[in-house]
């Protein structure tokens, strides 16, 4: 089975099947993060905690990951996690809205949430000075919040308005169309943001039941980065999150995406330019071809910039990227008034990358540029925590995050 999986993923196949969309839109991507520090793992009454102490600043980042993401969803409850964590409130319990706003806004702190394909993150960011007084509010927000009719209705309307307005933002719209086609028949065809059919039908009792079922230690990962005392942090976690049930969750990574043939989808819009987005299957983080593919796509990114923008002025911001999903894809993007010429050049550069060796100097330069951007992208404590979590949740373990730079530097022209 392992041999078959590796054979399916050889790098020559990553660029084999490309899904192209032409629209008036554009694509984004998020690179990884890093930072030195004596990272350690703690088991706090059954909850796995990754702690990275740092004295570089006085910001404390706490990120609680609820595992599963799309794999927790069904056709009927798409969007439920985003609805839950946008609707949670401690009003009428410990804090009125005004008190809550003063508690956080007055000290420049924030509690937030972000829902994605692999997990939902609930986070606390504050200065070390206020961490002790805000930890209880953070724990209450996750563990002791409730739902109220008026607030849930408001959040539903906001989510539905955002869905209706999606076509007004071509970048996100084309990404959604492309992913819908790319993940057709795969579990990832579901969306963590819901749709106009599912959001109105989710009831408060569904949300409360879902939250009760998923607030289990086995379904959670906590990552803390900041200048904190280890034992004091352990006690805070034990006294709050240590009280919930351990559960029996066994995480499973989603299967890869494979396409037998290429497909093209054209969406007509009354826009001043054309947006082009092509997606192709890419190896996940735990695959041996991941780092060579990262550098291959990075080289492609700069070749597209050179050929499409600098030499021919066909597009302001051509791009190539890797999404970073567990069921992963890479992509190429451009916006142009001459899509025919632009697509031909993009496909020619893809073919060139597959058939012509990369020079050692070019690879060396691109590796250094990639690592420079990597450091810039990961200066914040939150970014460093998320970087560790990505490796942990991928099944590799957070320890492998500290090997990333070495793995990138090991990539050879032959690998690419």
Secondary structure, DSSP 8 states (H G I E B T S, - for coil): -HHHHHHHT-GGGTTTSEEEEEES------------S-EEEEEETTEEEEEEE--S-SEEEEEEEEETGGGG--SSSTTHHHHHHHH-B-TTTT--HHHHHHHHHTTT-EEEEEE-SSEEEEEEEEEGGGHHHHHHHHHHHHHS-B--HHHHHHHHHHHHHHHHTGGGSHHHHHHHHHHHHHTTTSGGGS-TT--TTHHHH--HHHHHHHHHHH--GGGEEEEEEES--HHHHHHHHHHHGGGS---------------SS-EEEE-----SSEEEEEEEE---TTSTTHHHHHHHHHHHHHHHIIIIIIIT---S--EEEE---SS-EEEEEEEES-HHHHHHHHHHHHHHHHHS---HHHHHHHHHHHHHHHHHHT-SHHHHHHHHHHHHHTTS-GGGGGGHHHHHHH--TTT-
